[in-house]
Amino acid sequence: MDDRVTNHNCEKNSSDLLEIAAQLAALAEDIKTLAAMPIEQISTLIAPSDRPEASSE
């Protein structure tokens, strides 16, 4: 294989790996930000007027 082709392929692979590394670093920052956020409780209580009527079966 021609050395120029090999060099081009290596440079392309290196470029792709750097892009993936940058994306992973950004994802890690997003995860750190989300992990620092408090978890809010979601109320699952249903008001008595919203409850379905019990069946008489």
Backbone as CSV, one residue per row, in Angstrom:
resi,resn,N_x,N_y,N_z,CA_x,CA_y,CA_z,C_x,C_y,C_z
1,MET,0.854,-1.187,0.000,0.000,0.000,0.000,0.897,1.247,0.000
2,ASP,0.485,2.236,-0.671,1.224,3.493,-0.786,1.320,4.167,0.591
3,ASP,2.502,4.670,0.930,2.699,5.329,2.226,1.794,6.543,2.395
4,ARG,1.508,7.233,1.287,0.632,8.418,1.378,-0.776,8.005,1.784
5,VAL,-1.243,6.882,1.250,-2.584,6.383,1.607,-2.597,5.968,3.071
6,THR,-1.549,5.279,3.490,-1.454,4.842,4.886,-1.440,6.041,5.822
7,ASN,-0.653,7.061,5.497,-0.606,8.272,6.324,-1.959,8.955,6.378
8,HIS,-2.629,9.039,5.237,-3.953,9.666,5.207,-4.929,8.904,6.099
9,ASN,-4.912,7.575,6.014,-5.801,6.759,6.835,-5.503,6.931,8.321
10,CYS,-4.238,6.983,8.677,-3.849,7.177,10.075,-4.305,8.543,10.575
11,GLU,-4.131,9.559,9.750,-4.563,10.908,10.144,-6.075,10.962,10.303
12,LYS,-6.793,10.298,9.398,-8.259,10.270,9.474,-8.703,9.555,10.747
13,ASN,-8.082,8.408,11.055,-8.423,7.670,12.264,-8.116,8.486,13.516
14,SER,-6.971,9.166,13.514,-6.607,10.007,14.652,-7.616,11.133,14.828
15,SER,-8.024,11.717,13.722,-9.009,12.792,13.764,-10.340,12.282,14.314
16,ASP,-10.753,11.093,13.852,-12.004,10.500,14.338,-11.923,10.217,15.836
17,LEU,-10.782,9.692,16.282,-10.614,9.386,17.706,-10.635,10.654,18.556
18,LEU,-10.021,11.714,18.060,-10.050,12.983,18.793,-11.479,13.526,18.893
19,GLU,-12.237,13.381,17.820,-13.634,13.827,17.825,-14.448,13.019,18.839
20,ILE,-14.250,11.712,18.876,-14.953,10.864,19.837,-14.555,11.238,21.261
21,ALA,-13.275,11.478,21.482,-12.804,11.864,22.813,-13.437,13.180,23.255
22,ALA,-13.555,14.125,22.337,-14.179,15.411,22.663,-15.656,15.221,23.005
23,GLN,-16.331,14.363,22.259,-17.748,14.100,22.539,-17.918,13.422,23.893
24,LEU,-17.023,12.489,24.214,-17.095,11.815,25.516,-16.828,12.792,26.661
25,ALA,-15.900,13.711,26.465,-15.609,14.709,27.489,-16.828,15.601,27.724
26,ALA,-17.491,15.999,26.649,-18.694,16.827,26.780,-19.804,16.046,27.471
27,LEU,-19.940,14.773,27.136,-20.949,13.930,27.784,-20.659,13.792,29.274
28,ALA,-19.396,13.630,29.634,-19.015,13.522,31.041,-19.385,14.801,31.797
29,GLU,-19.179,15.951,31.177,-19.559,17.224,31.807,-21.066,17.308,32.001
30,ASP,-21.825,16.868,30.992,-23.287,16.867,31.114,-23.744,15.955,32.249
31,ILE,-23.113,14.802,32.370,-23.472,13.852,33.424,-23.138,14.432,34.796
32,LYS,-21.987,15.107,34.914,-21.634,15.737,36.188,-22.659,16.798,36.566
33,THR,-23.100,17.574,35.580,-24.096,18.612,35.835,-25.409,17.989,36.297
34,LEU,-25.842,16.942,35.608,-27.084,16.276,35.999,-26.977,15.623,37.377
35,ALA,-25.831,15.044,37.683,-25.637,14.381,38.966,-25.687,15.382,40.118
36,ALA,-25.337,16.620,39.859,-25.337,17.643,40.907,-26.730,18.200,41.173
37,MET,-27.677,17.924,40.281,-29.035,18.451,40.453,-29.805,17.600,41.458
38,PRO,-30.565,18.258,42.336,-31.369,17.488,43.279,-32.507,16.770,42.549
39,ILE,-32.876,15.629,43.075,-33.986,14.877,42.505,-35.269,15.380,43.157
40,GLU,-36.206,15.802,42.334,-37.466,16.308,42.851,-38.474,15.178,42.928
41,GLN,-39.168,15.111,44.050,-40.207,14.104,44.221,-41.418,14.483,43.380
42,ILE,-41.987,13.507,42.722,-43.216,13.728,41.969,-44.349,13.126,42.777
43,SER,-45.328,13.950,43.072,-46.447,13.476,43.866,-47.278,12.487,43.050
44,THR,-47.552,11.348,43.658,-48.392,10.356,42.992,-49.751,10.257,43.673
45,LEU,-50.006,11.179,44.601,-51.294,11.165,45.288,-52.395,11.618,44.339
46,ILE,-53.524,10.983,44.453,-54.671,11.329,43.628,-55.727,11.945,44.539
47,ALA,-56.235,13.087,44.126,-57.297,13.726,44.903,-58.512,12.806,44.928
48,PRO,-59.242,12.774,46.059,-60.411,11.883,46.163,-61.401,12.059,45.009
49,SER,-61.558,13.263,44.519,-62.504,13.484,43.421,-62.004,12.915,42.086
50,ASP,-60.705,12.630,41.989,-60.126,12.099,40.766,-60.088,10.569,40.729
51,ARG,-60.422,9.931,41.843,-60.370,8.485,41.900,-61.559,7.866,41.168
52,PRO,-61.312,6.771,40.460,-62.440,6.091,39.819,-63.342,5.445,40.865
53,GLU,-64.603,5.355,40.560,-65.527,4.722,41.493,-65.265,3.228,41.548
54,ALA,-65.413,2.665,42.754,-65.194,1.232,42.927,-66.338,0.487,42.261
55,SER,-66.002,-0.591,41.599,-67.052,-1.390,40.961,-67.746,-2.260,41.997
56,SER,-68.980,-2.652,41.749,-69.740,-3.429,42.723,-69.689,-4.907,42.397
57,GLU,-68.655,-5.348,41.737,-68.537,-6.771,41.383,-68.117,-7.606,42.536
